[in-house]
């Protein structure tokens, strides 16, 4: 069944809010230096080492795009989770690993 735009925005907002909450908790617990900026459908993360991760929604495709130092990834919602269209990695685990590599902080989603 095809996802509606409303459902897409709801699911994307859920994952963005969970990510922001997890990073804010890590900042407090680990005294990490992470700048979080959210503007509409885009979340920008900048770490102490100045590397960045950008996560944004692609409404026409109903995808979440993730840009890290290792490349760009496109996640589609399937069976209750977001999976990358190329390598089928799951969004939550992949973003946790990316933040650990780039920002040297541990988050839990």
Z-matrix of the N, CA and C atoms (Angstrom, degrees):
N
C 1 1.450
C 2 1.533 1 109.35
N 3 1.304 2 115.26 1 132.86
C 4 1.456 3 120.89 2 -178.06
C 5 1.525 4 111.00 3 -73.97
N 6 1.315 5 115.85 4 138.13
C 7 1.460 6 122.57 5 179.65
C 8 1.531 7 109.24 6 -78.69
N 9 1.324 8 116.39 7 139.22
C 10 1.463 9 120.26 8 175.26
C 11 1.530 10 109.15 9 -80.90
N 12 1.332 11 115.91 10 164.28
C 13 1.467 12 120.10 11 176.70
C 14 1.530 13 110.75 12 -59.45
N 15 1.317 14 116.98 13 -39.61
C 16 1.466 15 121.65 14 179.95
C 17 1.527 16 110.49 15 -62.75
N 18 1.331 17 116.61 16 -45.90
C 19 1.469 18 120.46 17 177.97
C 20 1.524 19 111.04 18 -62.19
N 21 1.338 20 116.41 19 -42.28
C 22 1.458 21 120.76 20 178.76
C 23 1.521 22 110.87 21 -58.70
N 24 1.328 23 117.01 22 -48.75
C 25 1.465 24 120.31 23 -178.99
C 26 1.525 25 111.11 24 -63.53
N 27 1.313 26 116.98 25 -38.85
C 28 1.465 27 121.02 26 178.48
C 29 1.530 28 110.26 27 -62.05
N 30 1.322 29 116.69 28 -48.81
C 31 1.474 30 120.84 29 -178.74
C 32 1.533 31 111.25 30 -66.07
N 33 1.313 32 117.38 31 -41.28
C 34 1.468 33 120.94 32 178.87
C 35 1.529 34 110.24 33 -65.35
N 36 1.326 35 117.42 34 -43.33
C 37 1.465 36 120.56 35 178.20
C 38 1.527 37 110.92 36 -60.85
N 39 1.322 38 116.83 37 -40.43
C 40 1.472 39 120.58 38 178.20
C 41 1.523 40 111.00 39 -58.21
N 42 1.328 41 116.84 40 -47.00
C 43 1.460 42 119.72 41 -177.12
C 44 1.527 43 110.29 42 -70.48
N 45 1.330 44 118.39 43 -37.40
C 46 1.463 45 121.35 44 178.43
C 47 1.528 46 110.64 45 -65.01
N 48 1.323 47 117.28 46 -43.99
C 49 1.465 48 120.89 47 -179.79
C 50 1.531 49 110.81 48 -65.71
N 51 1.329 50 117.43 49 -40.89
C 52 1.468 51 120.72 50 177.69
C 53 1.524 52 110.32 51 -63.28
N 54 1.317 53 116.88 52 -40.33
C 55 1.461 54 121.37 53 179.36
C 56 1.524 55 110.89 54 -64.71
N 57 1.326 56 116.79 55 -46.77
C 58 1.465 57 120.40 56 179.14
C 59 1.534 58 111.14 57 -60.93
N 60 1.325 59 117.28 58 -43.71
C 61 1.468 60 121.63 59 178.90
C 62 1.523 61 110.74 60 -61.76
N 63 1.333 62 116.96 61 -43.46
C 64 1.468 63 121.08 62 -179.42
C 65 1.529 64 111.20 63 -65.15
N 66 1.325 65 117.04 64 -40.56
C 67 1.468 66 119.87 65 -179.67
C 68 1.523 67 110.35 66 -69.43
N 69 1.325 68 117.53 67 -41.72
C 70 1.465 69 120.40 68 178.33
C 71 1.533 70 110.78 69 -61.55
N 72 1.334 71 117.07 70 -38.36
C 73 1.464 72 120.55 71 177.10
C 74 1.530 73 110.15 72 -65.07
N 75 1.324 74 117.24 73 -41.42
C 76 1.470 75 120.87 74 179.03
C 77 1.526 76 111.01 75 -65.92
N 78 1.316 77 116.79 76 -37.04
C 79 1.468 78 120.52 77 177.92
C 80 1.521 79 109.42 78 -60.51
N 81 1.334 80 116.51 79 -45.57
C 82 1.464 81 121.07 80 179.89
C 83 1.528 82 111.99 81 -66.84
N 84 1.332 83 116.58 82 -46.82
C 85 1.466 84 121.42 83 -174.91
C 86 1.529 85 112.87 84 -73.31
N 87 1.331 86 117.07 85 -38.41
C 88 1.460 87 121.13 86 -172.63
C 89 1.528 88 112.85 87 -107.18
N 90 1.325 89 115.25 88 4.20
C 91 1.463 90 120.88 89 -176.58
C 92 1.524 91 110.48 90 50.51
N 93 1.310 92 115.77 91 42.60
C 94 1.461 93 122.33 92 -178.83
C 95 1.522 94 110.15 93 -79.97
N 96 1.307 95 115.35 94 154.29
C 97 1.460 96 121.61 95 178.55
C 98 1.528 97 107.88 96 -109.42
N 99 1.325 98 115.64 97 94.82
C 100 1.455 99 121.63 98 179.91
C 101 1.524 100 107.76 99 -131.48
N 102 1.315 101 116.13 100 126.78
C 103 1.458 102 120.48 101 173.15
C 104 1.516 103 107.94 102 -94.37
N 105 1.328 104 116.27 103 126.98
C 106 1.457 105 122.46 104 178.51
C 107 1.520 106 107.40 105 -115.17
N 108 1.318 107 115.92 106 127.30
C 109 1.462 108 119.88 107 175.28
C 110 1.517 109 107.47 108 -132.79
N 111 1.325 110 115.47 109 129.84
C 112 1.464 111 120.37 110 177.61
C 113 1.515 112 108.37 111 -120.37
N 114 1.311 113 114.36 112 126.41
C 115 1.460 114 120.86 113 179.23
C 116 1.521 115 107.49 114 -133.70
N 117 1.328 116 115.68 115 104.62
C 118 1.463 117 119.56 116 -177.83
C 119 1.508 118 111.11 117 60.73
N 120 1.315 119 116.42 118 -121.84
C 121 1.456 120 121.78 119 -178.58
C 122 1.510 121 113.94 120 -93.74
N 123 1.338 122 117.54 121 24.23
C 124 1.469 123 120.54 122 -178.84
C 125 1.526 124 109.94 123 -129.01
N 126 1.340 125 115.96 124 134.81
C 127 1.457 126 122.46 125 173.30
C 128 1.527 127 107.36 126 -117.79
N 129 1.332 128 115.63 127 125.14
C 130 1.459 129 122.11 128 178.05
C 131 1.531 130 107.89 129 -108.17
N 132 1.310 131 116.42 130 129.83
C 133 1.458 132 122.32 131 174.11
C 134 1.521 133 107.82 132 -118.22
N 135 1.320 134 116.48 133 128.30
C 136 1.464 135 120.20 134 174.41
C 137 1.518 136 107.73 135 -126.23
N 138 1.329 137 115.00 136 128.37
C 139 1.457 138 121.59 137 -175.10
C 140 1.523 139 111.13 138 -98.09
N 141 1.313 140 115.77 139 168.92
C 142 1.455 141 122.20 140 -177.73
C 143 1.528 142 112.30 141 -54.34
N 144 1.337 143 116.74 142 -34.18
C 145 1.464 144 121.32 143 -179.69
C 146 1.543 145 112.49 144 -81.78
N 147 1.329 146 116.19 145 6.05
C 148 1.471 147 126.02 146 178.37
C 149 1.527 148 114.48 147 74.38
N 150 1.328 149 118.17 148 4.00
C 151 1.457 150 119.09 149 173.66
C 152 1.525 151 108.29 150 -73.86
N 153 1.324 152 115.76 151 155.99
C 154 1.463 153 120.48 152 -175.01
C 155 1.525 154 111.04 153 -129.56
N 156 1.315 155 113.80 154 152.85
C 157 1.458 156 123.19 155 168.31
C 158 1.520 157 105.79 156 -127.27
N 159 1.325 158 115.52 157 133.48
C 160 1.459 159 120.88 158 178.67
C 161 1.527 160 107.56 159 -122.17
N 162 1.324 161 115.63 160 129.79
C 163 1.462 162 121.96 161 179.39
C 164 1.521 163 106.73 162 -124.39
N 165 1.325 164 116.43 163 126.39
C 166 1.460 165 117.93 164 -179.41
C 167 1.526 166 111.84 165 -143.34
N 168 1.311 167 113.94 166 157.35
C 169 1.455 168 120.62 167 178.64
C 170 1.525 169 109.49 168 -89.55
N 171 1.300 170 115.13 169 145.06
C 172 1.459 171 122.84 170 173.08
C 173 1.522 172 106.55 171 -120.43
N 174 1.337 173 114.99 172 87.17
C 175 1.464 174 120.36 173 -173.06
C 176 1.528 175 113.72 174 -56.72
N 177 1.326 176 119.83 175 -46.01
C 178 1.474 177 117.89 176 -177.45
C 179 1.531 178 113.39 177 -59.16
N 180 1.332 179 116.52 178 -29.17
C 181 1.461 180 121.39 179 -178.99
C 182 1.527 181 112.99 180 -98.96
N 183 1.330 182 116.28 181 -7.70
C 184 1.470 183 121.83 182 -174.55
C 185 1.530 184 110.52 183 54.91
N 186 1.338 185 115.73 184 48.03
C 187 1.449 186 122.19 185 -179.87
C 188 1.526 187 110.39 186 -126.08
N 189 1.327 188 114.91 187 157.95
C 190 1.463 189 122.30 188 168.50
C 191 1.518 190 105.89 189 -111.05
N 192 1.330 191 115.87 190 126.46
C 193 1.458 192 121.00 191 179.44
C 194 1.518 193 108.89 192 -103.36
N 195 1.311 194 115.62 193 140.48
C 196 1.455 195 123.00 194 -178.30
C 197 1.521 196 108.38 195 -128.12
N 198 1.329 197 116.47 196 124.22
C 199 1.464 198 121.61 197 177.03
C 200 1.521 199 108.66 198 -113.52
N 201 1.334 200 116.08 199 123.28
C 202 1.459 201 122.68 200 179.02
C 203 1.526 202 108.09 201 -129.05
N 204 1.319 203 116.55 202 -179.97
C 205 1.465 204 119.94 203 176.24
C 206 1.531 205 112.10 204 -63.04
N 207 1.321 206 117.23 205 -22.78
C 208 1.471 207 120.44 206 -178.73
C 209 1.521 208 113.43 207 -89.80
N 210 1.333 209 117.97 208 -5.89
C 211 1.456 210 119.98 209 177.77
C 212 1.515 211 113.30 210 138.12
N 213 1.327 212 114.49 211 -168.82
C 214 1.456 213 122.02 212 -179.90
C 215 1.517 214 110.77 213 -109.78
N 216 1.322 215 115.63 214 143.89
C 217 1.457 216 121.63 215 -175.52
C 218 1.521 217 109.24 216 -135.89
N 219 1.333 218 116.70 217 143.02
C 220 1.463 219 122.56 218 -178.11
C 221 1.516 220 108.85 219 -120.19
N 222 1.333 221 116.26 220 117.75
C 223 1.457 222 122.07 221 -175.24
C 224 1.532 223 111.06 222 -107.89
N 225 1.342 224 115.30 223 130.56
C 226 1.459 225 122.83 224 175.81
C 227 1.525 226 108.52 225 -113.64
N 228 1.325 227 115.15 226 147.24
C 229 1.467 228 120.96 227 -179.05
C 230 1.522 229 109.56 228 -82.21
N 231 1.348 230 115.95 229 128.61
C 232 1.460 231 121.32 230 -179.77
C 233 1.524 232 108.85 231 -152.60
N 234 1.315 233 117.06 232 127.37
C 235 1.472 234 122.39 233 177.48
C 236 1.522 235 112.77 234 52.12
N 237 1.326 236 117.10 235 42.81
C 238 1.454 237 121.30 236 173.59
C 239 1.518 238 115.82 237 84.78
N 240 1.346 239 117.62 238 4.24
C 241 1.462 240 121.02 239 -179.34
C 242 1.525 241 110.19 240 -140.84
N 243 1.326 242 114.69 241 162.17
C 244 1.467 243 121.67 242 176.71
C 245 1.527 244 108.53 243 -98.56
N 246 1.346 245 117.05 244 124.09
C 247 1.461 246 122.06 245 -179.07
C 248 1.527 247 110.29 246 -121.92
N 249 1.353 248 115.41 247 140.98
C 250 1.458 249 120.83 248 177.49
C 251 1.527 250 109.57 249 -68.12
N 252 1.328 251 115.98 250 137.40
C 253 1.464 252 120.79 251 -175.72
C 254 1.532 253 113.00 252 -70.49
N 255 1.330 254 118.62 253 -20.88
C 256 1.476 255 120.20 254 -178.39
C 257 1.524 256 112.39 255 -95.11
N 258 1.328 257 116.68 256 -52.84
C 259 1.474 258 118.25 257 -173.50
C 260 1.525 259 113.89 258 -110.13
N 261 1.321 260 117.20 259 2.98
C 262 1.472 261 123.32 260 175.96
C 263 1.519 262 114.69 261 62.90
N 264 1.352 263 118.45 262 17.27
C 265 1.460 264 119.11 263 174.91
C 266 1.528 265 109.13 264 -69.75
N 267 1.313 266 116.15 265 151.92
C 268 1.458 267 122.29 266 -177.63
C 269 1.533 268 109.24 267 -88.52
N 270 1.323 269 117.15 268 136.98
C 271 1.460 270 123.12 269 -172.09
C 272 1.524 271 113.04 270 -55.78
N 273 1.325 272 117.45 271 -52.99
C 274 1.471 273 119.71 272 -174.60
C 275 1.523 274 111.55 273 -56.65
N 276 1.318 275 116.81 274 -49.89
C 277 1.465 276 120.07 275 -178.65
C 278 1.526 277 110.56 276 -64.82
N 279 1.321 278 116.95 277 -40.26
C 280 1.461 279 120.42 278 -178.12
C 281 1.525 280 111.47 279 -66.83
N 282 1.327 281 117.70 280 -41.87
C 283 1.465 282 119.71 281 -179.71
C 284 1.534 283 110.47 282 -70.21
N 285 1.320 284 118.42 283 -35.08
C 286 1.469 285 121.81 284 175.04
C 287 1.531 286 109.42 285 -59.27
N 288 1.329 287 116.80 286 -47.57
C 289 1.466 288 121.36 287 -179.82
C 290 1.528 289 111.50 288 -66.11
N 291 1.320 290 117.43 289 -39.96
C 292 1.468 291 121.43 290 -179.85
C 293 1.524 292 111.24 291 -64.62
N 294 1.327 293 116.73 292 -42.81
C 295 1.470 294 121.08 293 178.98
C 296 1.528 295 109.96 294 -66.09
N 297 1.326 296 117.55 295 -38.46
C 298 1.467 297 120.85 296 177.89
C 299 1.526 298 110.71 297 -63.78
N 300 1.335 299 116.60 298 -43.25
C 301 1.465 300 120.54 299 -179.19
C 302 1.527 301 111.98 300 -68.27
N 303 1.318 302 116.49 301 -47.24
C 304 1.457 303 119.94 302 -174.47
C 305 1.520 304 113.85 303 -82.42
N 306 1.322 305 116.94 304 -37.49
C 307 1.453 306 120.10 305 -174.03
C 308 1.508 307 115.27 306 -106.69
N 309 1.327 308 116.02 307 -6.36
C 310 1.454 309 121.74 308 -179.39
C 311 1.535 310 111.74 309 56.17
N 312 1.350 311 114.85 310 39.13
C 313 1.463 312 120.01 311 174.61
C 314 1.521 313 108.79 312 -130.44
N 315 1.311 314 115.54 313 155.67
C 316 1.458 315 122.16 314 -179.71
C 317 1.522 316 109.15 315 -110.14
N 318 1.335 317 116.09 316 127.49
C 319 1.455 318 119.79 317 175.40
C 320 1.527 319 108.99 318 -122.86
N 321 1.320 320 114.95 319 161.20
C 322 1.449 321 122.56 320 175.90
C 323 1.516 322 108.07 321 -124.94
N 324 1.322 323 115.59 322 124.92
C 325 1.474 324 120.17 323 176.51
C 326 1.508 325 110.15 324 -109.60
